[in-house]
Amino acid sequence: MLKNTAAIGTDIGKSTLKIAVVNIGGGVLANKSYVLNRNQSKDYLISKIVEAISKIRVEVASKGINPICIGISAKGFIDHQAGIVLGPDQGIKGWRNVPIAKMINRETGLPVFVGNDANLMTIAEHRFGAAKNFNNVVFVALRTGIGGGIIINGKLYRGVNNAGGEVGQMIINFSNGLSDKGIRGSFEHFASATALMRRYLEIAKKTDTRKPTKSISCKKIFELSYKKNKAAVTAVDENAEMVGVGLANLIAIFAPEIIVIGGGMSEARDSYIKMIKKSAFANSLENCRAEVKIERAHLGSEAALIGAAYYALSRLAGKGI
C-alpha cells in the first residue's frame, strides 16, 4: 500500500459518534465527534454515520485526501466477515442483526468493514501503540464495562462465532455479585468503572459526614482520591486490587508478553497502574508472570478509530487480521 493511503474510522459509542480519517501509518489526519440522541434507533444511527462520513470526506478532499474504505467500530458481537452487528441491542431500537457494512456501502460507495470495538482497540495498540513489536498480547479496556482482546502469535484471537476475548465476563467471585448480564461474580461486575462508582457510594454513605451524592463520575472519584478523600482512596485501592486479580487470571492462562490497560480508567495517575501491577503479580505464578509487562495504553480515545481504519485497509488489501 502507498504510505499516503487513508481510510475512514468510525466509532459508535453510547452517547457519542466519533469519526476520523487515518493513514496507513496510523496517523489521524482529521477527526470529528457528534453527540447522539438519548433515544436511538437503527435508522437514526445509520443516518448519523452516513452524515458524518459525508462531512469528513468533504473536509479532507480539500486537502487532496480521498479515503478508499471505511472501518466501523461497534460494541457487542460482530460477524466481521459479513459486516453484521449481531447484538445485543445496546438500548438501540432495531440494533440486532444489522447488516451495517452493506447499508453504509450502499450510501457511500466505499467498501466497509466492521469489528468489535475492544478488538479494534487491541489491533490499534498492537500495531501502533503500547503493544507494538509484541506477538502475544492481552488488551483490557477498563470502562463502564470491561472489554478486551487477545493477540496470539501476532494474530487476533476471535474464538468460535467471533465471541472470544470477553475478558470482562470471567468469574472472580462466584459467591457474590449478579451482573446485569446475569453472570455471577464477573470481573466486570467487581472491577469496572461502574463497580468503582458503586463501591465509592457504599463506603461514602457509611463514612462521610456529608451526605454523598447519589451519582458520581469515575473521574471525580479518582480526583477525590488524589486529595486523600478516605472513601475515594479506599474505593480506588479496592478497585486496583480487583483489576489486578483479573489480570492475574489472564497471566496464568496466557502468560502474555504484555498486558495493555486501556479505556477511560487507564488515564488515572501512575499510582493506580502501579497498584494494579502489584496485585496482578502478587496473585500469579512466578513462571507465568516472569516476562509479563503491564502497561498503560498509548492511543487513548483514538484507539478504536485508528484500529477501525487500519482494519479496513488491511481487509481491503486481503490481509487476515
Residue pairs with C-beta under 8 A, 6 or more apart in sequence:
1 24
1 313
1 317
2 24
3 23
3 24
3 25
4 23
4 24
4 65
5 23
5 24
5 68
5 313
6 21
6 22
6 23
6 24
6 29
6 60
6 65
6 66
6 67
6 68
6 309
7 21
7 22
7 67
7 68
7 69
7 70
7 71
7 309
7 310
7 312
7 313
7 316
8 19
8 20
8 21
8 22
8 53
8 56
8 57
8 67
8 69
8 70
8 71
8 110
8 309
8 312
9 19
9 20
9 21
9 22
9 70
9 71
9 73
9 304
9 305
9 306
9 307
9 308
9 309
9 310
9 312
10 17
10 18
10 19
10 49
10 52
10 53
10 70
10 71
10 72
10 73
10 305
10 308
11 17
11 18
11 19
11 73
11 117
11 304
11 305
11 308
12 45
12 49
12 72
12 73
12 74
12 75
12 117
13 36
14 36
14 75
14 90
14 91
14 144
15 35
15 36
15 38
16 33
16 34
16 35
16 36
17 33
17 34
17 36
17 45
17 48
17 49
17 52
18 31
18 32
18 33
18 34
18 301
18 304
18 305
19 31
19 32
19 33
19 34
19 49
19 52
19 53
19 56
19 305
20 28
20 29
20 30
20 31
20 32
20 56
20 302
20 305
20 306
20 309
21 28
21 29
21 30
21 31
21 56
21 60
21 65
21 67
21 309
22 28
22 29
22 305
22 306
22 309
22 310
23 29
24 310
24 313
25 128
26 124
26 127
26 128
26 306
26 310
28 302
28 305
28 306
29 60
29 63
29 65
30 56
30 59
30 60
30 63
30 65
31 56
31 302
31 305
32 52
32 55
32 56
34 48
34 52
36 45
36 48
37 44
39 93
40 91
40 92
40 93
40 95
41 92
41 93
41 94
42 92
42 93
42 94
42 95
42 98
43 94
45 92
45 95
46 100
46 103
46 104
46 107
49 72
49 104
50 104
50 107
50 108
53 70
53 104
53 107
53 108
54 108
57 67
60 66
60 67
67 110
68 110
68 111
68 313
68 316
69 110
69 111
69 112
69 113
69 312
69 313
69 315
69 316
70 104
70 108
70 110
70 111
70 112
70 113
70 312
71 112
71 113
71 114
71 115
71 120
71 307
71 308
71 309
71 310
71 311
71 312
71 313
72 100
72 101
72 104
72 112
72 113
72 114
72 115
72 308
73 115
73 116
73 117
73 120
73 121
73 304
73 305
73 307
73 308
74 85
74 100
74 114
74 115
74 116
74 117
75 90
75 116
75 117
76 85
76 86
76 87
76 88
76 90
76 116
77 85
77 86
77 87
77 88
77 116
77 161
77 162
77 163
78 84
78 85
78 86
78 114
78 115
78 116
78 162
79 86
79 162
80 113
80 114
80 115
80 116
80 158
80 162
82 99
82 101
83 99
83 100
83 101
83 102
83 112
83 113
83 114
84 97
84 98
84 99
84 100
84 101
84 114
85 95
85 96
85 97
85 98
85 100
85 114
86 96
86 97
87 95
87 96
87 97
88 96
89 95
89 96
100 112
100 114
101 112
101 113
101 114
102 112
104 110
104 112
105 111
105 112
111 312
111 315
111 316
112 312
113 308
113 311
113 312
113 315
113 316
115 123
115 307
115 308
115 311
116 147
116 149
116 162
116 165
117 147
117 304
118 139
118 141
118 147
118 148
118 149
118 165
119 149
119 156
119 158
119 165
119 307
120 303
120 304
120 307
120 308
120 311
121 139
121 141
121 147
121 149
121 262
121 297
121 299
121 303
121 304
121 307
122 131
122 137
122 139
122 148
122 149
122 150
122 151
122 156
122 165
122 260
122 307
123 149
123 156
123 307
123 310
123 311
123 321
124 299
124 302
124 303
124 304
124 306
124 307
124 310
125 131
125 132
125 137
125 139
125 260
125 262
125 297
125 298
125 299
125 303
125 307
126 132
126 134
126 137
126 139
126 151
127 307
127 310
128 298
128 299
128 306
128 310
129 260
129 297
129 298
129 299
129 303
130 258
130 260
130 295
130 296
130 297
130 298
131 137
131 139
131 151
131 258
131 260
131 295
134 151
134 256
134 257
134 258
135 151
135 153
135 154
135 257
136 151
136 152
136 153
136 254
136 255
136 256
136 257
136 258
137 150
137 151
137 256
137 257
137 258
137 259
137 260
138 148
138 149
138 150
138 151
138 167
138 250
138 254
138 256
138 258
138 259
138 260
139 148
139 149
139 150
139 151
139 259
139 260
139 262
139 297
140 146
140 147
140 148
140 167
140 243
140 246
140 247
140 250
140 259
140 260
140 261
140 262
140 263
141 147
141 148
141 262
141 263
142 191
142 192
142 193
142 243
142 261
142 262
142 263
142 264
142 265
142 266
143 192
143 193
143 263
143 264
143 265
144 192
144 193
144 194
145 168
145 188
145 192
145 194
146 167
146 168
146 187
146 188
146 191
146 192
146 246
146 263
147 165
147 166
147 167
147 168
147 263
148 165
148 166
148 167
148 168
149 156
149 157
149 165
150 156
150 157
150 164
150 165
150 167
150 254
151 157
152 254
155 320
155 321
156 321
157 164
157 165
158 164
158 165
159 165
167 187
167 246
167 250
168 186
168 187
168 188
168 192
169 181
169 183
169 186
169 187
169 188
170 186
170 187
170 246
170 249
171 183
171 184
171 185
171 186
171 187
172 185
172 186
172 187
172 190
172 191
172 242
172 245
172 246
172 249
173 185
173 190
174 184
174 185
175 185
176 184
176 185
177 184
177 185
177 186
177 189
177 190
178 184
178 189
179 186
179 188
179 189
181 188
183 189
187 242
187 246
187 249
188 194
188 195
189 195
190 242
191 239
191 242
191 243
191 245
191 246
193 218
193 263
193 264
193 265
195 239
195 242
196 218
196 221
196 235
196 236
196 239
196 265
197 215
197 216
197 217
197 218
197 221
199 235
199 238
199 239
200 212
200 216
200 221
200 231
200 232
200 235
201 212
201 213
201 214
201 215
201 216
203 231
203 234
203 235
204 212
204 231
204 232
205 212
207 230
207 231
208 230
208 231
212 231
218 264
218 265
219 264
221 232
221 235
221 236
222 232
222 236
222 268
222 269
222 272
224 231
224 232
225 232
225 233
225 235
225 236
226 269
236 268
236 272
236 275
237 275
240 272
240 275
240 276
240 279
241 275
241 279
242 279
243 261
243 276
243 279
243 280
244 275
244 276
244 277
244 278
244 279
244 280
244 281
244 282
244 283
245 279
245 280
245 283
247 259
247 276
247 279
247 280
247 284
247 294
248 279
248 280
248 281
248 282
248 283
248 284
250 256
250 259
251 259
251 280
251 284
251 285
251 288
251 289
251 292
252 284
252 285
252 288
255 287
255 288
255 289
255 291
255 292
256 292
257 291
257 292
257 293
258 292
258 293
258 294
258 295
259 280
259 292
259 293
259 294
259 295
260 295
260 296
260 297
261 273
261 276
261 294
261 295
261 296
261 297
262 296
262 297
262 299
262 300
262 303
263 297
265 272
266 273
266 296
266 297
267 300
273 294
273 296
276 294
277 294
280 289
280 294
281 289
284 292
297 303
299 306
311 321
314 321
315 321
